[in-house]
């Protein structure tokens, strides 16, 4: 296939470009040229926020477009309109954040699927941007896939979640391990996300798909145990209960990446119904593969892990951790 990846050198876009090249596709990536490109791709440069930023795409035709944009949805609409009639299929990488999330609900959420209520189109921030991006992508007059990804992990992660845990465990000592150990997790390896969207483009699959592993594909305990083993086994995990952690002012998800205590937020983000995606062929590799490959990538970097400037830095202050371990 002739594939155009709008992005293609960061995290998810890079995984898509790498897999497409490995499959023998003719791959073009379009971005601002700020990162080293994937070997074997054709690179076009432009700034999507510029009124004439898509000029480098003029005259091109592709079998499939994959759009990884996560900010101003106007950029999605501009691309969708410009590429109508010049591509057979369009994928917009969206997010499960588009679903209504009431973190103050008194009862756990039921398992969510693609028909769950969506946030309002005026919602500020990431969730609203992704939903508005979905609406903007509908300007493409052709088959459209909305890939609503959950928590994404794997090599080239530029958010810092799994990299933070790997570096912390490699440092050794007694790291704080947020419990309970059997807490089920849902995530998707960036390469499994790439495989699904490329397969979907080839078959012209349409509509929304929640792309994340089944709940309990791994647990907090398994994730940290495997991560400790992979990074050298230097850490002596010290499990603490959620109440103790929260009482110390520790923020789930940001201070302790990936982790959410049992309750409505955890149910919404780690107990979703992915029946539709699994029936369509979603495959989720073992957590050991994701952790091992991410550590191998990190260990080979000349500097630290990349970090998106539009996302907050994650991780727990060592002094707070030490206090909780007393």
C-alpha positions in Angstrom: 0.0 0.0 0.0 1.0 3.6 -0.4 0.6 5.1 3.0 0.9 8.7 4.3 1.5 9.1 8.0 0.8 12.6 9.3 3.4 12.6 12.0 5.6 9.6 11.7 8.7 10.4 13.7 7.5 10.5 17.4 5.9 7.7 19.3 2.8 6.2 17.8 3.4 7.6 14.3 6.9 6.2 14.4 5.6 2.7 15.2 3.2 2.9 12.3 5.8 4.0 9.9 8.3 1.4 11.0 5.8 -1.4 10.8 4.6 -0.2 7.4 8.1 -0.1 6.0 8.8 -3.6 7.4 5.7 -4.9 5.7 6.9 -3.5 2.3 4.6 -0.6 2.0 5.5 2.6 0.3 5.5 5.1 3.2 5.5 8.8 3.2 5.7 10.8 6.5 4.7 14.5 6.8 5.8 16.5 9.8 7.9 19.5 10.8 11.1 17.6 10.5 12.1 17.9 14.2 12.9 14.3 14.8 15.1 11.7 13.0 12.9 9.9 10.5 12.4 6.2 10.1 14.7 4.5 7.7 13.0 3.7 4.4 10.4 6.5 4.4 9.9 9.5 2.1 9.9 12.7 4.2 7.7 15.7 3.4 7.9 18.7 5.7 5.4 21.4 6.7 3.7 23.0 9.6 0.0 22.0 9.9 -0.7 25.1 11.9 0.4 27.3 9.0 -2.3 28.3 6.5 -0.2 26.9 3.7 1.5 24.2 5.7 0.1 21.3 3.7 1.7 22.5 0.4 4.2 19.7 0.4 1.3 17.2 -0.1 0.1 18.8 -3.3 -0.3 16.4 -6.1 0.2 13.3 -4.0 -2.1 10.3 -3.8 -2.2 7.4 -1.3 -4.1 4.3 -0.5 -4.3 5.3 3.2 -3.8 8.2 5.5 -3.0 7.8 9.2 -3.3 11.0 11.2 -1.7 11.1 14.7 -2.5 14.8 15.5 -3.5 15.5 19.1 -3.8 19.3 19.4 -5.8 21.9 17.5 -8.5 20.0 15.6 -8.5 22.6 12.8 -5.4 20.9 11.6 -7.2 17.6 11.3 -10.1 19.2 9.3 -7.7 20.9 7.0 -5.9 17.7 6.2 -9.1 15.7 5.8 -10.5 18.2 3.3 -7.2 18.5 1.4 -6.8 14.8 1.0 -10.4 13.9 0.0 -10.3 12.3 -3.4 -6.6 11.6 -3.0 -6.7 8.6 -0.6 -8.8 5.5 -0.2 -9.0 5.5 3.6 -8.4 7.8 6.6 -7.5 6.8 10.1 -7.6 9.4 12.9 -5.7 8.3 16.1 -8.2 9.3 18.8 -8.4 8.4 22.5 -10.6 6.7 25.0 -10.5 10.1 26.7 -13.4 11.2 24.5 -15.8 9.3 26.8 -17.6 11.0 29.7 -15.6 10.5 32.9 -17.1 11.4 36.2 -14.3 10.8 38.7 -16.7 11.7 41.6 -19.2 9.0 40.8 -20.3 7.0 43.8 -20.6 3.7 42.0 -18.0 2.1 39.6 -18.5 2.6 35.9 -19.9 -0.3 33.9 -17.6 -1.7 31.4 -17.4 0.8 28.6 -17.7 0.2 24.9 -17.8 2.4 21.8 -21.4 3.4 22.4 -20.6 5.0 25.8 -21.5 8.7 26.2 -19.0 11.2 24.8 -17.8 14.5 26.3 -19.3 17.7 25.1 -17.7 19.2 22.1 -16.9 22.3 24.2 -14.8 20.3 26.7 -11.5 22.0 27.1 -8.1 20.2 27.0 -7.1 16.9 25.6 -10.4 15.1 25.7 -12.2 17.8 23.9 -9.4 18.2 21.4 -9.6 14.5 20.5 -13.4 14.6 20.1 -13.3 17.7 18.0 -10.5 16.0 16.0 -12.9 13.1 15.4 -15.5 15.5 14.1 -13.0 17.3 12.0 -11.8 14.1 10.4 -15.3 13.5 9.1 -14.5 16.1 6.5 -12.8 13.3 4.7 -15.3 12.1 2.1 -14.4 8.4 2.3 -13.9 5.5 4.7 -12.9 6.8 8.2 -11.6 4.8 11.1 -11.5 6.4 14.6 -8.8 4.6 16.6 -9.7 5.4 20.2 -6.5 4.2 21.9 -6.2 3.7 25.7 -3.0 3.9 27.7 -0.1 3.5 25.1 3.2 1.9 26.1 6.3 0.6 24.3 9.5 1.7 22.7 9.9 5.4 21.8 7.4 6.5 24.4 7.6 10.3 24.8 5.2 10.7 27.7 7.5 9.1 30.3 5.2 6.6 32.1 6.9 3.2 31.5 10.3 4.9 31.2 10.0 6.4 34.6 9.2 3.1 36.2 12.0 1.3 34.4 14.6 3.9 35.5 13.3 4.0 39.0 13.5 0.2 39.4 16.9 0.1 37.7 18.1 2.5 40.4 17.3 -0.1 43.0 16.7 0.2 46.6 13.1 0.0 48.1 10.8 1.7 45.5 7.2 2.4 46.5 4.9 0.0 44.8 1.3 1.2 44.6 -1.2 -1.6 45.5 -3.0 -3.7 45.4 -0.7 -5.9 43.4 -3.6 -7.7 41.7 -5.0 -4.4 40.4 -5.9 -5.1 36.7 -4.5 -2.9 34.0 -5.4 -2.0 30.4 -2.9 -0.7 27.9 -1.8 -1.2 24.3 1.6 -1.6 23.0 2.3 1.0 20.4 3.3 -1.7 17.9 0.0 -3.5 18.4 -1.9 -0.3 17.8 0.1 0.2 14.6 -0.7 -3.3 13.4 -4.4 -2.8 14.0 -4.7 0.5 12.1 -2.6 -0.7 9.2 -4.7 -3.9 8.9 -7.8 -1.7 9.1 -6.6 0.6 6.4 -6.0 -2.4 4.1 -9.6 -3.6 4.6 -11.2 -0.2 4.7 -12.5 -0.7 8.2 -14.7 2.2 9.5 -16.1 3.6 12.7 -14.8 3.9 16.2 -12.8 1.2 17.9 -11.5 1.1 21.5 -7.9 0.0 21.1 -6.6 -1.3 24.4 -5.9 -4.7 25.9 -8.6 -6.6 27.8 -8.8 -5.6 31.4 -6.3 -7.7 33.4 -4.0 -8.4 30.4 -1.5 -7.6 33.2 -1.7 -6.3 36.7 0.2 -3.7 38.6 2.1 -6.5 40.4 3.1 -8.3 37.2 4.1 -5.1 35.5 6.5 -4.0 38.2 7.8 -7.4 38.9 8.7 -7.9 35.2 10.1 -4.4 35.0 12.3 -5.1 38.0 13.6 -8.4 36.5 14.2 -6.8 33.1 16.2 -3.9 34.6 18.5 -6.1 36.7 16.5 -7.1 39.7 18.0 -4.3 41.9 14.7 -3.2 43.5 13.0 -4.5 46.6 9.4 -3.6 45.9 7.5 -2.2 48.9 3.8 -2.4 48.4 1.6 0.2 50.0 -2.2 0.4 50.1 -4.0 3.1 48.1 -5.4 4.8 51.2 -1.9 5.4 52.6 -0.6 6.7 49.3 -3.5 9.1 48.7 -3.4 10.4 52.2 0.2 11.5 51.5 -1.0 13.7 48.7 0.4 11.5 45.9 -1.4 12.0 42.6 -2.3 8.8 40.8 -1.3 8.6 37.1 1.1 11.6 37.3 3.2 11.0 40.5 2.8 7.3 40.1 2.4 6.7 36.3 0.0 4.1 35.0 -1.5 3.5 38.5 -5.0 4.5 39.5 -6.5 3.3 42.8 -9.6 1.1 42.8 -12.7 3.2 42.1 -14.6 5.0 39.3 -11.4 6.3 37.6 -9.7 3.0 37.5 -12.9 1.3 36.3 -13.2 3.8 33.4 -9.6 3.6 32.3 -8.7 0.0 33.1 -11.9 -2.0 32.9 -13.2 -1.1 29.4 -15.0 -3.5 27.0 -12.9 -4.2 24.0 -15.0 -6.9 22.5 -15.4 -5.1 19.2 -11.7 -4.6 18.6 -10.8 -8.2 19.6 -13.4 -9.5 17.1 -11.8 -7.3 14.4 -8.4 -8.8 15.1 -6.7 -6.7 17.8 -3.7 -8.7 19.1 -2.0 -7.7 22.4 1.5 -9.0 23.0 2.6 -10.2 26.5 3.6 -7.5 29.0 7.1 -9.0 29.2 7.7 -8.1 25.5 6.6 -4.5 25.9 8.7 -4.0 29.1 11.8 -5.8 27.7 11.7 -3.9 24.3 11.1 -0.6 26.0 14.1 -1.1 28.3 16.3 -2.2 25.4 15.4 1.0 23.6 16.0 3.2 26.6 19.3 1.5 27.4 20.6 2.3 23.9 19.8 6.0 24.0 22.7 8.4 24.4 20.7 10.6 26.6 17.4 10.4 28.6 14.0 9.3 27.2 12.3 11.9 25.0 9.6 14.0 26.6 6.8 15.8 24.9 6.8 19.5 25.8 3.0 19.6 25.8 2.6 16.9 28.5 3.5 17.2 32.2 6.6 15.4 33.5 5.6 12.3 35.5 7.2 10.7 38.5 7.3 10.6 42.3 9.5 12.9 44.4 12.2 10.8 46.1 11.6 12.6 49.4 7.8 11.8 49.3 8.7 8.2 48.4 11.1 7.9 51.3 8.5 9.2 53.7 5.9 6.7 52.6 8.4 3.9 53.1 9.2 4.7 56.7 
